[in-house]
Amino acid sequence: MPPVDGPPGWTPERRRSFVEFHRRRALHPTRPTERTFTITLDGTVVGAARLEPHGDDVEAGIWITRSYRNHGIGRIVTTELRRLAAENGAHHLTASTTLGNIAARRLIDTTLRARVHIDNDCVTGVSDLD
């Protein structure tokens, strides 16, 4: 998603931009570019996840609200995204993050069981699903 100017956090403008960006991608009239899911806990939306196909491969993305991070939600969602990608015929699942995002790097290393490549500030993991 493109950056949104303003203070950090989920401002009304950032929420609106987030929803519009993913709605355009998931509901494209001729070719959806991703499947987007809400992450809920006890009826409260605490984040979002996506799967974006690239041929036989799929890219995964997860965003969890700060106050719900470090509660194991990322691990559960990552496991489910891996299952869905494999169930839908993907051969590889890819995820990327920044060098400083230790929680996401841990998910890539342990939950995805991915081969990791680091290029400058970008960490990319590729997991075999076959």
C-alpha positions, -999 to +999 in steps of 0.1 A: +000+000+000+013+035-008+023+056+023-003+079+038+009+113+051+001+122+087+008+110+122+016+073+128-011+049+137-045+040+122-058+074+115-092+076+097-074+086+065-050+056+068-078+032+074-098+045+044-067+043+022-060+008+034-095-004+027-097+013-007-062+000-018-071-037-010-107-034-023-094-022-057-069-051-058-093-079-046-124-067-065-108-059-098-136-064-124-115-087-148-087-101-128-084-099-090-048-095-079-051-108-044-074-124-018-076-102+013-088-115+047-097-098+080-081-111+111-106-111+140-103-120+176-135-123+197-154-103+170-129-075+168-108-068+137-072-069+147-055-070+113-056-082+077-038-108+056-035-114+019-025-139-006-013-126-040-008-152-068+022-150-091+017-180-114+023-212-093+037-191-065+019-169-039+031-139-019+017-135+016+012-104+037+001-099+072-007-067+092-016-069+129-027-039+150+001-030+174-019-037+205-025-073+193+011-081+183+032-107+202+001-128+211+007-157+186-018-143+161+008-140+134+018-176+138-018-188+135-025-166+104+008-176+087+000-213+092-035-207+077-021-187+047+004-215+041-024-241+042-046-220+018-018-214-007-010-251-008-047-261-010-050-238-040-021-254-059+007-230-051+042-245-052+059-217-032+049-191-006+069-159-004+069-133+023+090-101+027+097-077+055+123-052+066+156-061+083+144-045+116+110-063+118+121-091+141+086-106+146+080-109+109+115-124+104+108-150+131+075-160+112+094-163+080+121-184+096+101-207+118+064-208+107+070-206+070+103-227+073+115-205+044+148-201+026+158-165+035+175-140+013+186-106+026+191-077+002+199-043+019+170-037+042+147-063+026+143-099+040+125-123+017+116-159+026+105-185+001+088-216+014+083-248-006+047-261-004+051-293-023 
